[in-house]
């Protein structure tokens, strides 16, 4: 039964060989952890992702805020009042624009 050689070609059954293998494994693990940290940092970088699409995100946020605030209904009520408040200035289908005086 022969011992497996370490990265420095020393037999594994000697203390020096075990130390060399442990040192080598630590270096590999440190490199893997550093790579993982870098990849996680890139994956969770929301600022970079949003900066590339800022005009689109801003327009979407503006539109969503307008709709959530009832903007479409309020605008149509303001512009398309039926003739019960003042004089009718413009009629378009069932909608009309009135002059409130």
N, C-alpha and C positions, 0 to 999 in steps of 0.2 A: 504494500500500500504506500503510494508516494504522496507527498504533500503538494497541494496546489501552489504554484508560485505566485507571489504578490506582484504588483506593478513594477517593483524594483528588482524582480527576479530573485527575491529571497524566499526560502521555503516558509509556508504559512505556520508551521508548527513551532517556529522560534519566536521569541518575544519581539525581536526586531522586525520580523516579517509581519506580525500582527499589527505593530505600530505603524508600519508603512501602509498597510491596507486601510487601517482606520483613518490615517491622514489623507490618503487618496479619496476615500469615500466622503470625508468632510469637505474636501475641495469640490467634488462633484455636486454635493448637496448645496453648498453655498452658491455655486453657479446656477443651479436649478431654481433656488429660491429667488435669486436676483432676476432671473428671466421671468419668473411668475409675477413678481412685483411689477415689473415693467409692463407686462401684458395686462394685468389687472388695472393698472393706472390708465392705459390706453382705452380699455373697454369701458371704464366708468367716467371718462372725461366728457361730461355733458356740455360744458362750456364750449369745447371745440366743435361738438356736433351741432349745437344751436347756432354758433357763429356762422357756420356755412349756410344755414337756412334762415337767417334772421328775418329778412323781409317776408318770407312765407309764414313764419311763426307769428310775427307781429300782425300780419293781416288776418290770420286765423283767430288770434286772440281778440282783435278788434271786432270781428264779425260775431264771434261767440258771445262777447260781452254785450253787443248790441241786441242780439236775439234774446239773451237771458234777461235783459232789462226790459223786454217788451217793446223794443224799438220799432218793429214792423207794424204792430197793431197801433201804437201811439202815433206813428207817422201817418198811417192811413186814416186814422180818426181825425187828425189835424187837417190833412189835405183833402180828404174825400167826405166831408160832412154833407149830409142831405140838407135840403133847403130849409131846415127849421131854425137856422141861426143866420140871419142876414140875407143878402142877395146872392143868388147863384151866379158865379162868374164863368164857370166852365163845367161841362158835363162830359163824362167819358164812361160809357156803359152805365152801370148802376152807381158810379161814383161821381161826385161833383165837388168843385172847389167853390167855397163861399167867401164873401167879403163880410167880415163881422162888424164893420163900422167902428 
